[in-house]
Amino acid sequence: MSVPSEATRAPIFVLVADSNQTQSQLLCSALRRQPGMKVTCCGSKVSDCLESLRSAPADIVLLGDGPADHDHLISTLRSLHSSYPRIGLVLLLDSYDSHLVVNAMRAGARGLFCRAHQPFRALCRCISMVHQGQFWVNTEQMGYMIEALRSTPSSRVVNAKGENLLTAREEQVVNLVAEGIGNREIGQQLGVRENTVKKSLLRIYDKLGVSNRVELVLYAITHRRPESSLPSARRLAVPAPVAFDCVEPSQMSMAGADCGPIPKAG
């Protein structure tokens, strides 16, 4: 069975939404030169994005943060995610803090891309990974989200309608995974075999549409309903990022050795 080539693979439709028109046009021009991408652009206001998406549906929206306040940015993310929950939302950041990172993920962002430090080639990979259903964050951003989950009570994972997706036992497994506990210890705490825990995790992954432990923790952060009756998490550790697609800060200079930075105005 033959593997589809770049020429025959379905294109990724990308919408670039940035308040800086010159910067937006430069980025669009660079992305259009990439094989397999169809690119349009619009302003960063919610009304601009929604109007553009009604006339030309997109798979990925790249939303530039610009000089606007972050509360407005989070509101835009939330509105886009509510109207088009299947679109991959990627936030293009010049800088960030823990508040922005956590609230952006809760508002529906699947990618946080720091254009001040990551090269253009990394942005192309970010678009591809988010289009495949992955999350894109770096180690520092992941740490902010884990800390946010640690500082709040355990929660029940719900869908967009607020309906529980997991059984009580599966909720226990999710909370223990979020604490950084391995399968063997989870089995010991729950009184089941390690293989039973593995099977339970596979069912959880299937229900939530995630593929590894890191994505499971991210999903728990962005789709949760606090439950005071549940025990608080004891301690959280960042799960091993072996199967997680992200760009580590230490890799950025290496990644930029043979490609230019993201096009910027001025």
Number of C-alpha atoms within 10 A of each C-alpha: 3 4 7 9 8 10 9 9 11 11 14 17 18 25 24 25 26 23 18 17 15 14 17 24 19 14 20 20 14 13 23 14 11 12 12 17 17 17 23 22 20 22 18 23 15 18 14 13 22 17 12 18 19 9 8 13 17 21 19 22 27 23 28 24 22 15 10 11 9 16 12 13 24 22 15 20 24 21 18 24 17 13 11 16 13 14 21 27 28 27 25 22 18 14 12 14 10 16 12 19 24 22 22 26 26 21 22 22 27 26 25 25 27 17 20 13 16 21 22 20 17 20 21 13 15 24 25 16 18 21 20 10 16 21 25 23 22 17 14 14 18 22 18 17 23 23 17 16 24 19 14 12 18 27 24 24 23 18 12 10 6 12 11 15 15 17 12 11 11 18 20 19 22 24 25 22 22 27 20 18 17 13 19 15 15 21 18 12 11 14 9 13 14 17 12 13 21 15 11 16 21 15 14 21 16 11 11 19 13 19 17 18 22 24 22 19 23 20 19 23 24 21 19 18 18 12 12 10 9 14 12 15 17 13 15 20 14 18 20 11 14 10 11 17 18 22 18 12 13 9 10 14 12 11 16 16 10 10 12 12 17 20 19 14 12 5
